[in-house]
Amino acid sequence: MYRATLRAALRRPLLMLLALGILAGCDQGKAEQAKAAQPQTPQKGGNLLIAIDTDPNCLDPQQAGNNNSLNIGRQLTDSLTDQDPNSGEIVPWLATKWQVSPDNRRFTFTLRDGVTFSDGTPFTAQSVKENFEAIGRLGARASLASTYLQGLQQIEIPDNHTAIVIFAQPNAQFLQATSTMSLGFFAPKTAAASAQQRCQGELVGTGPFVLKSFEHNQQVRLARRTGYAWPSSLAAHQGESWLDGVEYRVIPESGVRFGSLISGQLDINVGVTPQDEALLLAKKITLSARTNPGLVYSLFPNFSTPLMADKAVRQALNLAIDRKALQPVLSRYQAPATSVLAKSTPLWQERSEALRFDRPKAEQLLEENGWHKGADGIRVKQGQRLSFKIAYWQSAPFIEIVQQQLKAAGIDLQLEKAPISQVVARQASGKLAVDFYNLTRSDPDVLRTVFDAHGRNVNHRQPQAVDQLLLQSSETLDTAKRQQVVTRAVDLLINEGNAVPLVELATVIATGNRVRGFHFDASSRFQLYDTWLSGE
């Protein structure tokens, strides 16, 4: 039942993505034709060299991380299930089968035989219990994984190959969550380590690669896991990975990444900038792109601050932004937001009308609520300037256009680009008036993860009506009912100013001519188990 339901929920957004041409491979052209003409028999050996644009910061996929850290962590660990990126179907991985109780509270997994961690420790039902309990101990550091396990009541292990996960309330989103790396598995040594030790590399997983070294702001090295023999049912081969190893190099300068890929000094550039896309295609370099499901890039007001406690201010932010005008600086694979959710997210619905640009209405709303322009054009109310700062680390040139648009309405948005570690620390303090980021997940429950007043509570607010909707959406597999509550929740989040959606993120990756078998998973991240290097 679950597979059919999820498949139906995904069908419409996937067809739309195909029509728009924004799934992987849509702009590969002659470069991909050239690759297709070459021998396609996988070859074992070689080290894959990948350029990333920012420091991974924390390698533990059970803890919150940026896309670079998660793309590393995915290689070290496996999950109970996998999710087909084309159909959305949940398929076997470390679990060969599962049963879900009619009330969506009890999940019984039958585990694969012969799986071990890279230190030789067997993976058993006890491993499932230890890892899920370790996530609970990580607390706020596991801000994604902990919400997937919210309401966890107990885990029964009747034998080594059976794990029964029981929740206090219905938890329909949990099965999809078991396909994510956030619920991946690590050996008892890792589960017992401190959060900081895990971030810095104390990670002994079940995955096809093992961590060899991690130097902050320099590089991460992985090596093939000897004896690996339990890939996802979606994998194209069995046995060990084709690659000898993978090296991620931190190269912040886009020009250096571009030149190194063209010259053959790199195999993959993960940080392709919009201005480089046409140049790479002209050089017959393959671009693989996929829209990230989940939350789009948005502004998230902090209701506990005096400025953003004013609903008129939050609503004016939404009205003052012309999203269509952001397109010129976006990647050809990106698009202005049409909802809080990206189009590739199951149960997405068009909400462009609620995001329409109307600067006169924004200014009227501010005027009526006592925000009047000062001599410098910035609005003031009772001595307080309508000014706030966001800290960010991403490559997001569109935010500068947003800054200009808000200024035209009398709102002073100040931008502070800083290293990711500093941005994460500032956001964690809860003192910023507005946060800025996106969050990837191929399930609309990502809304509950971020907005629930009893969870991450990005808005630092008291419980509201939307929280009940978010809970309901996580409890039902009825597609029609879930669609209804998700849409109502999105409408409330926009209307109340919990989120100011801006741009849909797309992952755009350039691969050199030697790279074969590279592909995205359902969350627009990559798994390198099937990737190999040709001998050219």
C-alpha positions as CSV (number, residue, x, y, z in Angstrom):
1,M,0.0,0.0,0.0
2,Y,2.7,2.4,0.9
3,R,4.6,2.0,-2.3
4,A,1.5,2.6,-4.5
5,T,0.5,5.6,-2.4
6,L,4.0,7.3,-2.6
7,R,4.3,6.5,-6.3
8,A,0.9,8.2,-7.0
9,A,2.0,11.2,-4.9
10,L,5.2,11.6,-6.9
11,R,3.8,11.0,-10.4
12,R,2.6,14.6,-11.0
13,P,5.7,16.5,-9.9
14,L,7.9,14.1,-11.7
15,L,6.0,14.5,-15.0
16,M,6.2,18.2,-14.6
17,L,9.9,18.1,-14.0
18,L,10.4,15.9,-17.1
19,A,8.3,18.4,-19.1
20,L,10.4,21.3,-17.8
21,G,13.6,19.4,-18.6
22,I,15.2,19.9,-15.1
23,L,15.9,16.4,-14.1
24,A,19.4,15.0,-14.4
25,G,21.0,14.8,-17.8
26,C,18.7,17.3,-19.6
27,D,21.5,19.4,-20.9
28,Q,24.3,16.9,-21.5
29,G,24.2,17.1,-25.3
30,K,27.3,16.2,-27.2
31,A,29.4,15.5,-24.1
32,E,27.0,12.7,-23.1
33,Q,26.8,11.4,-26.6
34,A,30.6,11.2,-26.7
35,K,30.6,9.2,-23.5
36,A,27.9,6.9,-24.8
37,A,30.1,6.1,-27.8
38,Q,32.9,4.9,-25.6
39,P,33.2,1.4,-23.9
40,Q,30.7,1.1,-21.1
41,T,32.1,-2.0,-19.3
42,P,32.9,-0.8,-15.7
43,Q,36.5,-0.8,-14.7
44,K,37.8,-1.3,-11.2
45,G,40.4,1.1,-9.8
46,G,41.3,4.7,-9.7
47,N,40.8,7.6,-7.3
48,L,37.9,10.0,-8.0
49,L,38.9,13.6,-7.4
50,I,36.0,15.9,-6.4
51,A,36.1,19.6,-5.9
52,I,33.7,21.0,-3.2
53,D,33.2,24.7,-2.6
54,T,33.0,24.8,1.3
55,D,34.4,22.9,4.2
56,P,32.2,19.9,5.2
57,N,32.4,21.1,8.8
58,C,30.8,17.9,10.2
59,L,31.0,14.5,8.5
60,D,28.4,12.7,10.7
61,P,25.3,12.2,8.5
62,Q,23.2,11.6,11.7
63,Q,23.9,15.2,12.7
64,A,22.8,18.2,10.7
65,G,25.2,19.1,7.9
66,N,25.6,20.9,4.6
67,N,25.2,19.2,1.2
68,N,29.0,18.6,0.9
69,S,29.2,16.9,4.3
70,L,26.1,14.8,3.5
71,N,27.5,13.8,0.1
72,I,30.5,12.5,2.0
73,G,28.6,10.8,4.8
74,R,26.4,8.9,2.3
75,Q,29.4,6.9,1.1
76,L,30.2,5.7,4.7
77,T,26.8,4.4,5.7
78,D,23.8,2.4,4.4
79,S,20.1,2.7,5.3
80,L,17.3,0.2,6.0
81,T,15.6,1.2,2.8
82,D,16.3,3.2,-0.4
83,Q,14.0,5.5,-2.4
84,D,13.8,5.2,-6.2
85,P,14.5,8.7,-7.5
86,N,12.2,8.2,-10.5
87,S,9.2,6.6,-9.0
88,G,9.6,7.5,-5.3
89,E,9.1,3.8,-4.4
90,I,10.7,2.6,-1.1
91,V,12.8,-0.4,-1.9
92,P,15.0,-2.8,0.2
93,W,18.6,-2.1,1.3
94,L,19.7,-3.4,4.7
95,A,16.2,-4.5,5.3
96,T,15.0,-7.1,2.9
97,K,11.3,-6.6,3.8
98,W,9.1,-4.8,6.3
99,Q,5.6,-4.7,7.6
100,V,3.7,-1.6,8.8
101,S,0.8,-1.9,11.2
102,P,-2.6,-0.5,10.1
103,D,-2.3,2.4,12.6
104,N,1.2,3.3,11.2
105,R,2.8,2.9,14.7
106,R,4.6,-0.4,14.4
107,F,7.3,-1.0,11.8
108,T,8.8,-4.5,11.6
109,F,12.0,-4.9,9.6
110,T,13.6,-8.1,8.5
111,L,17.4,-7.5,8.2
112,R,19.8,-8.6,5.6
113,D,22.3,-11.4,6.6
114,G,26.1,-11.0,6.6
115,V,26.3,-7.2,6.9
116,T,29.2,-5.9,9.0
117,F,30.6,-2.5,10.0
118,S,34.1,-1.7,8.7
119,D,35.7,-2.8,12.0
120,G,34.2,-6.2,11.5
121,T,31.4,-5.8,14.0
122,P,28.2,-7.5,12.8
123,F,25.2,-5.4,11.9
124,T,22.1,-6.8,13.7
125,A,18.8,-5.7,15.1
126,Q,20.7,-4.5,18.1
127,S,22.6,-2.1,15.8
128,V,19.2,-0.5,14.8
129,K,18.3,-0.1,18.4
130,E,21.7,1.4,19.4
131,N,21.8,3.8,16.5
132,F,18.3,5.1,16.9
133,E,18.9,5.6,20.7
134,A,22.2,7.3,19.9
135,I,20.3,9.8,17.7
136,G,18.1,10.6,20.7
137,R,21.2,11.4,22.8
138,L,22.5,13.7,20.1
139,G,19.4,15.8,20.6
140,A,19.4,19.1,18.8
141,R,22.6,18.2,16.9
142,A,20.5,15.6,15.1
143,S,17.9,18.1,14.2
144,L,16.7,16.0,11.2
145,A,17.0,12.5,12.4
146,S,15.5,13.3,15.8
147,T,12.3,14.6,14.1
148,Y,12.1,11.4,12.1
149,L,12.1,9.5,15.3
150,Q,9.8,11.8,17.3
151,G,7.5,9.8,19.5
152,L,9.7,6.7,19.5
153,Q,8.3,4.5,22.2
154,Q,10.5,1.4,22.0
155,I,12.5,-0.9,19.8
156,E,12.0,-4.6,20.1
157,I,14.6,-7.1,18.9
158,P,13.1,-10.6,19.0
159,D,16.1,-11.9,17.2
160,N,19.3,-10.7,15.4
161,H,17.5,-10.2,12.1
162,T,14.3,-8.6,13.2
163,A,13.9,-5.0,14.5
164,I,10.4,-3.7,15.5
165,V,10.3,0.1,15.8
166,I,7.2,1.3,17.8
167,F,5.9,4.9,18.0
168,A,3.5,6.4,20.5
169,Q,1.5,7.9,17.7
170,P,1.0,7.2,14.0
171,N,4.2,8.0,12.1
172,A,3.5,7.5,8.4
173,Q,6.6,9.5,7.3
174,F,9.0,7.1,9.1
175,L,9.3,4.5,6.3
176,Q,10.6,7.2,3.8
177,A,12.9,8.5,6.6
178,T,14.5,5.1,6.8
179,S,15.9,5.7,3.3
180,T,17.8,8.8,4.3
181,M,21.4,8.9,5.5
182,S,20.2,10.7,8.6
183,L,19.1,7.2,9.8
184,G,22.1,5.4,8.5
185,F,24.1,3.0,10.7
186,F,27.4,3.1,12.6
187,A,29.3,0.7,14.8
188,P,29.0,0.7,18.6
189,K,32.3,2.5,18.7
190,T,30.8,5.5,16.8
191,A,27.5,5.3,18.7
192,A,29.4,5.7,22.0
193,A,31.6,8.6,20.8
194,S,30.8,12.2,21.5
195,A,29.1,14.4,19.0
196,Q,32.3,16.3,18.3
197,Q,34.3,13.2,17.8
198,R,31.8,11.9,15.3
199,C,31.8,15.2,13.4
200,Q,35.6,15.0,13.1
201,G,35.6,11.5,11.7
202,E,35.0,8.9,14.4
203,L,32.7,7.1,11.9
204,V,32.7,3.3,11.4
205,G,29.9,2.6,9.1
206,T,28.5,-0.2,6.9
207,G,29.0,1.7,3.6
208,P,31.1,0.9,0.5
209,F,33.8,3.3,1.6
210,V,35.8,4.0,4.8
211,L,37.1,7.4,6.0
212,K,40.9,7.7,5.8
213,S,41.5,11.3,6.7
214,F,39.7,14.7,7.2
215,E,41.6,18.0,7.2
216,H,39.3,21.0,7.7
217,N,39.2,23.4,4.7
218,Q,41.6,21.1,2.8
219,Q,40.4,17.6,1.9
220,V,38.6,14.4,2.8
221,R,39.9,11.0,1.7
222,L,37.9,7.8,1.4
223,A,39.0,4.3,0.5
224,R,37.2,1.3,-0.9
225,R,35.7,-0.9,1.8
226,T,37.2,-4.4,1.4
227,G,34.5,-7.1,1.4
228,Y,31.5,-4.9,0.9
229,A,28.6,-7.0,-0.5
230,W,25.3,-5.4,0.5
231,P,24.4,-2.5,-1.8
232,S,20.9,-1.1,-2.2
233,S,18.5,-3.0,-4.5
234,L,18.7,0.0,-6.8
235,A,22.5,-0.6,-7.4
236,A,23.8,-1.5,-10.8
237,H,26.3,-4.1,-9.6
238,Q,27.2,-6.3,-6.6
239,G,30.4,-6.6,-4.6
240,E,32.8,-3.9,-3.7
241,S,32.8,-0.4,-5.2
242,W,34.6,0.1,-8.5
243,L,36.7,3.0,-7.3
244,D,39.8,2.5,-5.2
245,G,39.0,5.7,-3.4
246,V,37.6,9.2,-3.4
247,E,39.2,12.5,-2.6
248,Y,37.2,15.6,-1.9
249,R,39.2,18.8,-2.2
250,V,37.9,22.1,-0.7
251,I,38.4,24.7,-3.5
252,P,36.4,27.9,-2.7
253,E,37.4,29.7,-5.9
254,S,35.0,28.9,-8.8
255,G,37.6,29.8,-11.4
256,V,40.0,27.3,-10.0
257,R,37.4,24.5,-9.9
258,F,36.5,25.3,-13.5
259,G,40.1,25.4,-14.8
260,S,41.0,22.2,-12.9
261,L,38.1,20.3,-14.3
262,I,38.8,21.4,-17.9
263,S,42.5,20.5,-17.6
264,G,41.7,17.1,-16.2
265,Q,43.2,17.7,-12.7
266,L,39.7,17.0,-11.3
267,D,37.0,14.5,-12.1
268,I,33.9,16.2,-10.6
269,N,33.0,19.8,-9.7
270,V,30.2,19.9,-7.2
271,G,30.1,23.7,-7.0
272,V,29.1,24.7,-10.5
273,T,28.2,28.4,-10.6
274,P,25.4,29.7,-13.0
275,Q,27.9,31.7,-15.0
276,D,30.1,28.6,-15.7
277,E,27.3,26.4,-17.0
278,A,27.4,27.6,-20.6
279,L,31.2,27.6,-20.7
280,L,31.3,24.0,-19.4
281,L,28.8,22.8,-22.0
282,A,30.8,24.5,-24.7
283,K,33.8,22.5,-23.5
284,K,31.7,19.3,-23.9
285,I,31.6,18.8,-20.1
286,T,28.6,16.9,-18.9
287,L,26.3,18.7,-16.5
288,S,24.1,16.6,-14.3
289,A,21.3,18.5,-12.5
290,R,18.3,17.8,-10.4
291,T,16.0,20.0,-8.4
292,N,16.3,19.5,-4.7
293,P,13.1,18.4,-3.1
294,G,12.1,19.8,0.2
295,L,12.1,23.4,1.5
296,V,13.2,26.0,-1.1
297,Y,15.7,28.8,-0.2
298,S,13.7,31.0,2.1
299,L,13.8,33.7,4.8
300,F,12.7,32.4,8.2
301,P,11.6,35.2,10.5
302,N,12.4,34.8,14.3
303,F,9.1,35.7,16.0
304,S,10.8,36.1,19.3
305,T,12.6,39.2,18.1
306,P,10.8,42.6,18.4
307,L,11.1,43.3,14.6
308,M,9.8,40.0,13.4
309,A,7.1,39.7,16.0
310,D,5.2,42.2,13.9
311,K,3.1,40.2,11.4
312,A,2.8,43.2,9.1
313,V,6.6,43.2,8.7
314,R,6.7,39.5,7.8
315,Q,3.9,39.8,5.3
316,A,5.5,42.9,3.7
317,L,8.7,40.9,3.2
318,N,6.7,38.5,1.0
319,L,4.9,41.2,-0.9
320,A,8.1,43.3,-1.6
321,I,10.0,40.5,-3.4
322,D,9.7,40.1,-7.2
323,R,10.8,36.5,-7.6
324,K,10.6,36.5,-11.4
325,A,13.2,39.2,-11.4
326,L,15.7,36.8,-9.7
327,Q,15.8,34.5,-12.7
328,P,18.6,36.2,-14.6
329,V,21.2,35.3,-11.9
330,L,19.9,31.8,-11.3
331,S,21.2,28.6,-12.8
332,R,19.3,27.4,-15.9
333,Y,18.2,24.5,-13.7
334,Q,16.9,26.7,-10.9
335,A,13.6,28.6,-10.7
336,P,11.8,31.1,-8.5
337,A,9.9,29.6,-5.7
338,T,6.2,28.7,-6.3
339,S,5.6,27.5,-2.7
340,V,7.4,26.7,0.5
341,L,8.1,23.3,-1.1
342,A,10.0,22.6,-4.3
343,K,8.2,21.2,-7.3
344,S,10.1,17.9,-6.9
345,T,8.6,17.3,-3.4
346,P,5.7,14.9,-3.2
347,L,2.4,16.7,-2.7
348,W,3.7,20.1,-3.9
349,Q,1.0,22.4,-5.1
350,E,1.4,25.7,-7.0
351,R,1.1,28.7,-4.6
352,S,2.5,31.5,-6.9
353,E,-0.5,33.7,-6.3
354,A,0.3,33.8,-2.6
355,L,3.8,34.8,-3.5
356,R,2.9,37.6,-6.0
357,F,5.0,40.8,-6.1
358,D,3.0,43.8,-4.9
359,R,5.3,46.5,-3.6
360,P,2.5,49.2,-3.2
361,K,0.6,46.8,-1.0
362,A,3.7,46.0,1.0
363,E,4.3,49.7,1.6
364,Q,0.7,50.4,2.4
365,L,0.7,47.6,5.0
366,L,3.9,49.0,6.6
367,E,2.5,52.5,6.6
368,E,-0.8,51.4,8.2
369,N,1.2,49.7,10.9
370,G,3.3,52.7,11.8
371,W,6.4,52.0,9.8
372,H,7.3,55.3,8.1
373,K,10.2,56.1,5.8
374,G,13.1,58.2,7.3
375,A,15.4,60.5,5.6
376,D,17.5,57.7,4.2
377,G,14.5,55.8,2.9
378,I,14.5,53.1,5.6
379,R,11.3,52.8,7.6
380,V,11.2,53.6,11.3
381,K,8.6,52.8,14.0
382,Q,8.9,54.3,17.5
383,G,12.6,54.8,17.0
384,Q,13.3,51.3,15.7
385,R,14.7,51.0,12.1
386,L,13.2,48.3,9.9
387,S,16.7,46.7,9.5
388,F,17.9,43.2,10.0
389,K,20.9,41.0,9.0
390,I,21.2,37.5,7.7
391,A,24.3,35.4,7.9
392,Y,24.9,32.9,5.1
393,W,27.6,30.8,3.5
394,Q,26.0,29.6,0.3
395,S,26.6,30.7,-3.2
396,A,23.4,32.6,-3.6
397,P,23.8,35.8,-5.7
398,F,20.0,36.2,-5.9
399,I,20.0,37.3,-2.3
400,E,21.7,40.6,-3.3
401,I,18.8,41.3,-5.7
402,V,16.3,40.6,-2.8
403,Q,18.3,43.1,-0.8
404,Q,17.8,45.8,-3.4
405,Q,14.0,44.9,-3.8
406,L,13.4,45.2,0.0
407,K,15.3,48.5,0.1
408,A,12.9,49.9,-2.5
409,A,10.1,49.2,0.0
410,G,12.0,50.8,2.9
411,I,13.4,47.6,4.4
412,D,17.1,47.4,5.2
413,L,18.4,43.9,4.7
414,Q,22.1,43.5,5.6
415,L,24.1,40.6,4.3
416,E,26.9,38.9,6.0
417,K,28.7,36.1,4.2
418,A,30.8,34.0,6.5
419,P,32.3,30.5,6.9
420,I,29.7,27.8,7.4
421,S,30.9,27.1,11.0
422,Q,30.2,30.7,12.0
423,V,26.8,30.8,10.3
424,V,25.7,27.5,11.9
425,A,26.8,28.8,15.3
426,R,24.9,32.1,14.8
427,Q,21.8,30.4,13.7
428,A,22.0,28.0,16.6
429,S,22.1,30.9,19.0
430,G,18.5,31.8,18.1
431,K,19.3,35.5,18.2
432,L,19.2,36.3,14.5
433,A,16.0,38.2,13.4
434,V,15.9,36.1,10.2
435,D,17.5,32.8,9.1
436,F,18.2,31.9,5.5
437,Y,18.7,28.4,4.1
438,N,17.0,25.5,2.3
439,L,16.5,21.9,3.5
440,T,16.4,18.8,1.2
441,R,14.1,15.9,1.8
442,S,11.9,13.9,-0.6
443,D,8.9,14.1,1.6
444,P,6.6,17.0,2.7
445,D,7.3,16.0,6.3
446,V,10.3,18.3,5.9
447,L,7.8,21.1,6.9
448,R,7.3,19.5,10.3
449,T,11.0,19.1,10.7
450,V,11.7,22.8,10.4
451,F,8.5,24.6,11.6
452,D,6.9,22.4,14.3
453,A,6.9,24.4,17.6
454,H,7.7,21.2,19.4
455,G,10.7,20.5,17.2
456,R,13.3,22.7,15.5
457,N,10.9,25.6,15.7
458,V,12.8,27.8,13.3
459,N,10.5,30.7,14.0
460,H,11.0,30.5,17.8
461,R,7.2,30.9,18.3
462,Q,4.5,29.6,20.5
463,P,2.3,26.7,19.3
464,Q,-0.2,27.6,16.6
465,A,-2.9,25.9,14.4
466,V,-0.3,25.0,11.8
467,D,1.4,22.6,14.3
468,Q,-1.7,20.3,14.4
469,L,-1.7,20.2,10.5
470,L,2.0,19.3,10.5
471,L,1.3,16.5,12.9
472,Q,-1.6,15.2,10.9
473,S,0.4,15.1,7.7
474,S,3.0,12.9,9.4
475,E,0.4,10.4,10.6
476,T,-1.6,9.5,7.5
477,L,-0.9,7.6,4.3
478,D,-4.2,8.6,2.8
479,T,-2.9,10.6,-0.2
480,A,-6.0,12.8,-0.5
481,K,-6.1,13.6,3.2
482,R,-2.4,14.2,3.4
483,Q,-2.5,16.5,0.3
484,Q,-5.2,18.5,2.0
485,V,-3.4,19.1,5.3
486,V,0.0,19.7,3.6
487,T,-1.6,22.4,1.4
488,R,-3.4,24.0,4.3
489,A,-0.1,24.0,6.3
490,V,1.7,25.7,3.4
491,D,-0.9,28.3,3.1
492,L,-0.7,29.1,6.8
493,L,3.1,29.3,6.7
494,I,3.0,31.8,3.9
495,N,0.1,33.9,5.2
496,E,1.5,34.1,8.7
497,G,5.0,34.9,7.5
498,N,6.6,31.8,8.9
499,A,8.6,31.6,5.7
500,V,9.3,33.9,2.8
501,P,10.1,31.5,-0.1
502,L,12.6,32.8,-2.7
503,V,14.3,30.2,-5.0
504,E,14.3,26.5,-5.7
505,L,17.7,25.0,-5.2
506,A,19.0,22.7,-7.9
507,T,22.1,20.6,-7.5
508,V,24.3,21.1,-10.6
509,I,27.4,18.9,-11.0
510,A,30.0,18.8,-13.7
511,T,31.7,15.5,-14.5
512,G,34.9,15.0,-16.5
513,N,35.1,12.8,-19.5
514,R,36.5,9.8,-17.5
515,V,33.5,9.6,-15.1
516,R,30.9,6.9,-15.6
517,G,28.0,5.7,-13.5
518,F,27.4,9.0,-11.6
519,H,23.8,9.6,-10.6
520,F,21.6,11.3,-8.0
521,D,19.5,9.7,-5.3
522,A,15.9,10.7,-4.5
523,S,17.2,13.6,-2.3
524,S,19.4,15.0,-5.2
525,R,22.6,13.8,-3.5
526,F,24.9,11.2,-4.9
527,Q,26.0,7.7,-4.0
528,L,29.4,6.7,-5.6
529,Y,29.1,2.9,-5.2
530,D,28.3,2.5,-9.0
531,T,30.7,5.3,-10.2
532,W,33.8,4.3,-12.1
533,L,36.6,5.8,-14.2
534,S,37.3,4.9,-17.8
535,G,40.8,4.3,-18.9
536,E,41.0,7.0,-21.5
